[in-house]
């Protein structure tokens, strides 16, 4: 009988300790959950819903369309403040557009309005152009959080790359700084090739041989 009472006391003590640990674990869980939820709300407040498929690719841009020109057109068409990321890849040498752009919208409503307006778009403001806009989903990245994690470490953010060739983030209509890279960024290979091509042209212009061959 005495052993039965001792057993009950031990079980009661273990149960109390377990309950205490459960309370502590619950407090830690809710604290961590609350912190993560707060971070998500702050991100969503600044950048929109990071989990929605709000990133699109605009194809068939005229070759002369730079980031600045597309920004102007988007504002003119009523989309100022409706997107928070824009990237118009350019050829480093000629600074011509590669004829597509990536855009992330602050919400799905803005994206659908953009799709309705720019899928089949022809009013580029350039006489003679036959380019027809095509809006399609971006397969590589969706949402500004994914975009930032990719481009902050991308070679396009290297200091040697001209600013007009880089992607930008916006808050409303104001450009904001891109988060700092998490690792050392390498110079783009295409930019190296472009510099080598320029050096070669300068050497030819000055009358110096582009390639010197030594015969022993």
Backbone torsions as a table, in degrees:
resi	resn	phi	psi	omega
1	UNK	NA	-41.4	178.7
2	UNK	-62.7	-40.2	179.4
3	UNK	-65.3	-33.2	178.7
4	UNK	-64.9	-41.5	178.6
5	UNK	-64.9	-43.4	178.5
6	UNK	-60.9	-40.4	179.4
7	UNK	-62.7	-43.9	179.2
8	UNK	-62.3	-39.4	179.5
9	UNK	-64.2	-42.3	179.2
10	UNK	-63.8	-43.6	179.3
11	UNK	-63.2	-39.7	179.1
12	UNK	-65.2	-39.9	179.3
13	UNK	-65.5	-42.3	179.4
14	UNK	-65.4	-39.7	179.4
15	UNK	-63.7	-41.9	178.5
16	UNK	-63.3	-42.7	179.2
17	UNK	-64.4	-41.9	179.5
18	UNK	-63.4	-41.7	179.2
19	UNK	-62.3	-40.3	179.0
20	UNK	-62.8	-42.1	178.7
21	UNK	-65.4	-37.4	178.5
22	UNK	-62.2	-39.9	179.4
23	UNK	-63.6	-43.8	179.8
24	UNK	-63.4	-44.7	179.7
25	UNK	-62.4	-40.6	178.8
26	UNK	-62.6	-41.7	179.6
27	UNK	-63.5	-42.9	178.5
28	UNK	-64.0	-41.6	-179.4
29	UNK	-61.6	-49.3	-177.2
30	UNK	-68.5	-31.5	175.9
31	UNK	-65.5	-46.8	179.8
32	UNK	-65.5	-41.7	179.4
33	UNK	-62.6	-42.5	-179.9
34	UNK	-63.0	-40.7	179.4
35	UNK	-64.3	-44.5	179.5
36	UNK	-65.6	-39.7	179.3
37	UNK	-63.7	-38.6	178.8
38	UNK	-64.3	-42.3	177.9
39	UNK	-61.7	-41.2	178.9
40	UNK	-63.9	-41.2	-179.7
41	UNK	-64.5	-39.8	178.9
42	UNK	-64.9	-41.5	178.7
43	UNK	-64.9	-42.8	-178.9
44	UNK	-67.9	-33.9	178.6
45	UNK	-65.2	-38.6	-177.6
46	UNK	-84.4	-39.5	-171.2
47	UNK	-116.7	-6.1	-176.3
48	UNK	93.8	-172.7	-176.8
49	UNK	-73.1	107.9	-174.3
50	UNK	-74.9	-12.8	-178.3
51	UNK	-93.8	-15.1	-178.6
52	UNK	-78.6	155.4	177.9
53	UNK	-84.7	83.5	-173.0
54	UNK	-110.2	5.8	-177.1
55	UNK	-103.2	129.5	-179.5
56	UNK	-129.3	163.2	174.7
57	UNK	-113.0	124.7	175.7
58	UNK	-99.3	115.2	-176.2
59	UNK	-103.8	164.5	176.1
60	UNK	69.1	36.4	172.1
61	UNK	-70.2	148.1	171.2
62	UNK	-61.8	149.7	-175.5
63	UNK	-61.5	-27.7	-177.4
64	UNK	-82.1	-0.2	-176.2
65	UNK	-79.9	108.9	175.1
66	UNK	-91.9	177.8	177.3
67	UNK	-60.8	-43.2	-178.9
68	UNK	-62.5	-39.9	-178.7
69	UNK	-69.1	-38.7	178.2
70	UNK	-69.3	-37.4	175.6
71	UNK	-58.2	-44.5	179.1
72	UNK	-62.1	-44.5	-178.8
73	UNK	-65.1	-42.0	179.2
74	UNK	-62.7	-39.4	176.7
75	UNK	-66.2	-41.7	179.5
76	UNK	-62.6	-34.0	-178.5
77	UNK	-87.0	5.3	174.1
78	UNK	91.9	18.7	-177.2
79	UNK	-107.0	11.7	176.4
80	UNK	-60.9	130.6	179.8
81	UNK	82.1	-2.9	-178.3
82	UNK	-97.3	-3.2	177.8
83	UNK	-135.5	154.3	-176.9
84	UNK	-124.9	4.7	176.7
85	UNK	-148.7	137.5	177.3
86	UNK	-146.3	133.5	176.6
87	UNK	-141.8	120.7	176.7
88	UNK	-116.1	96.1	-179.9
89	UNK	-59.4	133.4	179.9
90	UNK	-121.3	154.2	169.5
91	UNK	-71.9	122.6	-175.0
92	UNK	-60.1	-33.8	-174.4
93	UNK	-78.3	-55.5	-177.1
94	UNK	-89.2	-12.2	-176.6
95	UNK	61.9	26.6	175.4
96	UNK	-90.9	150.1	177.4
97	UNK	-66.4	147.7	172.6
98	UNK	-85.9	11.4	172.1
99	UNK	75.5	24.4	171.8
100	UNK	-153.4	163.0	-179.6
101	UNK	-146.2	155.2	174.6
102	UNK	-113.0	133.3	-178.1
103	UNK	-136.0	135.2	173.3
104	UNK	-113.9	127.9	-177.1
105	UNK	-97.2	154.7	-175.3
106	UNK	-73.8	-20.4	177.5
107	UNK	-158.8	169.1	-176.5
108	UNK	-69.2	-30.7	178.4
109	UNK	-61.8	-45.0	179.0
110	UNK	-63.3	-39.8	179.1
111	UNK	-62.3	-45.4	-178.4
112	UNK	-66.0	-37.8	176.3
113	UNK	-62.8	-41.2	178.5
114	UNK	-64.5	-44.4	-179.8
115	UNK	-60.5	-43.2	179.7
116	UNK	-62.6	-35.5	-176.3
117	UNK	-83.9	-39.5	-169.4
118	UNK	-102.4	-10.2	174.4
119	UNK	-79.8	108.1	-173.0
120	UNK	95.9	9.9	-177.8
121	UNK	-66.7	139.3	180.0
122	UNK	-131.5	-12.7	-173.4
123	UNK	-85.4	67.5	-177.3
124	UNK	-81.0	-11.2	-177.7
125	UNK	79.8	19.3	-179.7
126	UNK	-122.1	112.2	-178.9
127	UNK	-59.6	135.4	174.4
128	UNK	88.0	-11.0	-178.8
129	UNK	-75.0	141.5	-180.0
130	UNK	-113.1	14.6	-178.6
131	UNK	-68.3	135.5	179.1
132	UNK	-118.1	119.0	-176.6
133	UNK	-61.5	143.8	177.0
134	UNK	-135.2	124.3	-179.8
135	UNK	-105.9	123.1	178.7
136	UNK	-138.0	158.9	-178.8
137	UNK	-67.4	145.0	177.3
138	UNK	-84.6	118.1	-175.8
139	UNK	-80.1	-29.9	-174.2
140	UNK	-77.4	-44.3	-176.4
141	UNK	-133.3	143.3	173.7
142	UNK	-135.7	123.6	179.8
143	UNK	90.2	149.3	-173.0
144	UNK	-68.5	-28.5	178.6
145	UNK	-62.8	-46.7	177.6
146	UNK	-64.0	-39.6	179.9
147	UNK	-61.5	-47.0	-178.6
148	UNK	-62.3	-45.5	-177.9
149	UNK	-60.9	-32.1	179.8
150	UNK	-80.0	-51.9	-170.7
151	UNK	-78.3	-23.0	-179.2
152	UNK	-63.8	-25.7	179.6
153	UNK	-107.9	6.6	-176.6
154	UNK	-80.0	150.3	-178.2
155	UNK	-63.2	-19.8	179.3
156	UNK	-66.3	-17.4	178.9
157	UNK	-89.7	3.6	178.9
158	UNK	-61.3	142.2	-178.4
159	UNK	-55.3	-26.0	-178.7
160	UNK	-76.1	-14.7	-178.9
161	UNK	-79.5	128.0	178.2
162	UNK	-57.0	145.2	-175.1
163	UNK	-59.3	-36.9	-177.4
164	UNK	-67.1	-11.3	178.6
165	UNK	-94.2	-0.7	-173.5
166	UNK	-100.8	155.9	172.6
167	UNK	-74.1	157.3	179.8
168	UNK	-132.1	153.6	171.7
169	UNK	-108.8	148.3	179.1
170	UNK	-133.8	147.9	170.1
171	UNK	-120.2	107.5	-169.6
172	UNK	69.4	-121.4	177.6
173	UNK	-107.5	5.9	-177.0
174	UNK	-101.5	132.7	175.7
175	UNK	-71.0	138.1	178.1
176	UNK	-122.9	155.9	-177.0
177	UNK	-63.8	145.3	174.0
178	UNK	-77.5	139.7	176.7
179	UNK	-55.5	146.6	-178.1
180	UNK	-63.5	150.7	178.6
181	UNK	-67.0	155.1	179.3
182	UNK	-97.8	-3.1	177.7
183	UNK	-152.2	170.5	179.8
184	UNK	-68.0	130.3	-177.8
185	UNK	-93.9	134.0	178.4
186	UNK	-88.2	151.0	176.2
187	UNK	-68.0	135.3	-179.1
188	UNK	-60.5	139.8	179.0
189	UNK	-61.4	-38.2	-178.7
190	UNK	-64.7	-32.4	178.8
191	UNK	-71.9	-37.0	175.7
192	UNK	-62.6	-43.8	179.2
193	UNK	-63.8	-38.0	179.3
194	UNK	-65.2	-42.2	178.1
195	UNK	-64.6	-40.1	179.0
196	UNK	-64.8	-39.8	178.7
197	UNK	-64.4	-40.5	179.0
198	UNK	-65.8	-42.6	178.3
199	UNK	-61.3	-38.8	179.8
200	UNK	-64.9	-42.9	179.4
201	UNK	-64.7	-39.2	179.4
202	UNK	-65.2	-40.4	178.9
203	UNK	-64.4	-40.9	178.7
204	UNK	-66.9	-38.2	-179.3
205	UNK	-66.5	-35.8	-178.2
206	UNK	-83.8	-1.9	177.2
207	UNK	89.4	1.1	179.1
208	UNK	-85.0	147.6	179.5
209	UNK	-66.5	138.4	179.8
210	UNK	-70.3	-34.4	179.7
211	UNK	-130.5	129.5	179.9
212	UNK	-108.1	126.3	-179.5
213	UNK	-113.2	126.6	178.9
214	UNK	-100.3	131.3	178.2
215	UNK	-110.0	120.4	-177.7
216	UNK	-97.0	NA	NA
